[in-house]
Amino acid sequence: MQFIDLEFVADQFQQFADTDPVHWDSDEGCIKFGADETPVFYKRYDDHFVIEIEGVEMEVPRI
């Protein structure tokens, strides 16, 4: 299993989650990151996202 950097994923969400309707077009779901396609679960709120990778949750402000 490849290590997925939570900070990298958080940055990707801040940059692209509100502008990429192909991948993140719902208020919650799961996308795959990295070569081994690690599942990343997310929930979108008015002012932030909550992302979870392998049981670790992080709140990410929307920019």
N, C-alpha and C positions, 0 to 999 in steps of 0.2 A: 504494500500500500504506500502510495506517495503522500508526503506531507503537503497539505494545502494551507497556505498562509492566510489566516483569518483577516489580517490587515489588508492583504491584497484583494481578497474577495470584498471586503467592506468598501475599499476604494472603487472597485468595479461597480458596485451597486450605486454608490454616490454619483458616479459619472454616467452610467448608462441605464439604470433601471427605469427612469422616467421618460426616456427617449427611445427605447428599443421595444416596440410593440411585438416584435417577432418572438423574443425570448421572455420578456417580463411584462405580460399584458394583463395580469390579474393581481388581485390584492394579496393572494398567498399561493404558494406552490413550492415546487422543487425544481432546481436546475442542476446540471452536472458541470463540475469544474475539473480541470486538469486532465492529464493523460489517462488516469485510471477512472475518470468520470465520477469523482467523489460527489455524492448528493449534498446539495446545499439547500436547506429549507428556508423559506423567507415569508414574512408577513409585512405588508405595506400599510403604514398608518399615515395620517395627515402630515405629520412633521418628522417622521423617522421610519426606518426599517428595523425589523428584528431578523437577524440571520442566525442560523444554527448549523454547525458542522460537527459531526461526530459527537453530539451531546453538549457542545460548547455554544452558548448563545452570546450574541453581541448586539447592542443597540447602535444603530448608525443613523445620524441625522441626515435628513434629505437636504440637498443643496439646490 
